[in-house]
Every structure is written in C-alpha cells, then in structure tokens.
Amino acid sequence: LGPLLPGQKLPPERECAARLNVSRTTLRDALHQLEALGYVGITRGRSGGVRVHSTWGPESSTHIRSMLLPRWQHLTWLFDLTRTLLPMIAGIAAERRTDQHIRKIWAAVEAYEHAEDRDVMRTADHTLHSAIAEATGNPYYVSIDSQLRIQLTFGTDSLPYDAEIRHRALDDHRKIANAIETGDAALASQLTLHHFVELAEKPMMRLRERVEAAGAGESG
C-alpha cells in the first residue's frame, strides 16, 4: 500500500506490537522472516532498529492477494459507504465551522505539507480529516470518520501512498480547507468525494489488478 518506504525505520518494538495487537515474540518472529526475505534489515545497538529495504518482492503479490481478495466484498461496501459519508461530513463542516475549527484544519494542512517523514505525514493527514469531522460539532461524525479509516486500512491507518498521491493530496487538502473556510458546503462535498475516489479507492483497485495479474502469471 505504500505506508512504509525503503530506508524508513519501523516504530520501536513495543509500539509496533501494540499497533498490530500481537505479542512482542510474535512480532520478532515476523520481523526475522521479513529479514530473511529481504524486506527489512535489523541492526542492534542504540542507533539500531528495523529499516525497510524493499516494499515489493517475490512473495508480495501472494501475501497481498491472500489479504486483499477475501476482503474485497467488505471493501466494496466500505467504498460505497465512504463515498456517501465523507462528503456529507465535509459539507456539514462547511456549514458549522468556527474560527477555531478553521485554524485547526489549516494547521493540519500545513503540517502535512511540511512533513518529510512518512509517519509524520500520516499523522497530519489523520489530524486533518479528524479536524474536518470535529468542525461538524457532532462527536458521532468524528467517530464515523475514524472507524471508516480503520476499516479501510485493515487497522493500519495507512492508505495507499506514493509520490504522485502525495502531490495530489497537497492540492486537494488546500482546496477542501478553503471550501470549508468559505462555507461552500457543496464544493467541500464535491472535493472530498473526488479526494477519496482518486487517492484511496482507485489506488486500491489498481493494487487488486496488480496482484491478480501477478497471480495469473504465476499460474500460467
């Protein structure tokens, strides 16, 4: 999906195990398997840790296919739900936002633009979408936004990512924030729908096509 890039250092062991909801023993076993396959490198010592070496290897299509395809109907339903709810939330935010909400939204936009580390970028993106939901003044919309992200990302909070997606997201974020600030509910909804479809749903569709094509090649 692109949440981890070559050269990136993984979070500390305790944090990583908690995020994945597994024991540290299970995590270590998985990391050693990834190291053997060439996906990560593990170094010891104060400046050591686990760094990504490769994001796609000989086993990738098989692993992703086994994770993605059995859940595809579930994802299809989520895409349908998200296309309805996220634009609605953005539109309501444009109607109800306060100056405080606007400041928080723009702060998140700026944080995303200046982020160099992928984890910082992901946090800023999450903060932005949460801030938009908070601008509705209804905590249930905030909860819905969070739950949709969790379900769409299999609990990783990481949507598809590459340099092109980031470039387009930078432009989208500013346009959405501006529409909410000016109170243009219709435009905020339209921009949010486009943002989700182009930068989340379509990349997931392309990922499915990639692993299916790889699977056909392997079977042939």
Secondary structure, DSSP 8 states (H G I E B T S, - for coil): --SS-TT-B---HHHHHHHHT--HHHHHHHHHHHHHHTSEEEE-STT-EEEE--S--TTHHHHHHHHHGGGHHHHHHHHHHHHHHHHHHHHHHHHH--HHHHHHHHHHHHHHHH--SHHHHHHHHHHHHHHHHHTTT-HHHHHHHHHHHHHHTTTS------HHHHHHHHHHHHHHHHHHHTT-HHHHHHHHHHHHIIIIIHHHHHHHHHHHHHHHHHH-
